[in-house]
Amino acid sequence: MIEEIKDKLKNRDRVIRVLSKNGHFRAVAVKNTMAAITAQEKHKLDGLSASYLAKALSSATMLSAFLKGEERVSIEFSGDGCMNKLYAESLQVGECRGFVSYKDNIEPITNLSEILGQGTLKVTRILYNEPEPIIGIVPIQKGDISTDLAYYFAQSEQIGSGVVLDADFNENGKIIQSGGFIIQAMPDATDNELQTMENKLSEVTSLSKDFMEGLSLIDILKKYLPFDFDILKSTQVDFFCRCSKENFIAKLLLLPIDEIKDMQNRKQNELICQFCSKHYYLDNNDFNNIISAIKAKQN
Ligand SMILES: [Zn+2]
């Protein structure tokens, strides 16, 4: 029983943040297989789409591990490929959510780079002490998420970074592993250290295989980081959406009254959350309450 609990805890989705003992590198690593599976199930995605969403969720979760409190980060790929939007966001406390959307009339692709196509990667941070969100936008490079994220760090934040993301699905298209790590050089890192780091990163073949072999996040960082480190933070990760029927209704209260009446007449009562695909339904009572509330506001 205790072994079983230990096993469960070990397999729990988690993100950890570490700093090298000499302070020259920082790194963050995530295992979010369960969150990726939940995302796939909620949005009913095929394996390839689910693996893209898994990588985006990994990225957002790792970026949020550098934040504090209820600060949050979102990453958004918008391109002219068949997947015209790939979105993930994460709260520092470990909640993540996201979605993919497609162009109408999808044509068969011959190359993975055609999935996202040409476009932009936008990273948004909502921070406590900033009145406005901090936004960085770069062109999509390879469209494999990891190259794009490394490019974003270099261009937008001037931080040399190695980004490794992995998300695997089985022959039935079900996600079986998801995770990744980011290592970043701090200004004090020497050329020698940077070279060692680069060599070490070139040894990474498959994180999924590492996870499959039972390596923990700490084991993985020990395997690929050529220096000793201290763990600064370890947070559990979940796919979690804070949507609710009340939130949807609050948004409907901002619409013109005729639009609500029109929805009611056409029995258009289904509300679907973009972030988690949860369905909510309005009954006649809800519609009448919304209409009275809008009327009350106008008087
Ligand atoms: Zn939702």
Boltz pocket constraint, residues with backbone or C-beta under 6 A from the ligand:
constraints:
  - pocket:
      binder: B
      contacts: [[A, 241], [A, 242], [A, 243], [A, 273], [A, 274], [A, 275], [A, 276], [A, 277], [A, 278]]
      max_distance: 6.0
